[in-house]
């Protein structure tokens, strides 16, 4: 069982920055991949960014060049640095972890990010 606890959400102005954190209850090294998804009002959940245990990174086209995913393995924490945020980045952001195949998927409780002036 993997527990994920997000923090760092809140209200930010357009063009501003915000950093989300996700603390995992297990070693990041033991997971196949970790990442961030988001669900905007009235839309389906979508991948924002993901990183594998071999450090392969994927970003959605909508955040590429603005968001950065990273890990601190000593703290078992995954970060999402959000820069140059836009109103369309407003969503509930969820931390995700996947165990090595054929393992399970795990989700955090979500953290609200609102981009507004």
Protein Blocks (a to p, Z undefined) as FASTA:
>chain_A
ZZdddehiacddehiacddddddfbdfklpmbdcdddddehiacddfbdcdfkopacddf
klgokaccdddfklopacdddehiafklgccdddddddddfbdddddebiaddddZZ
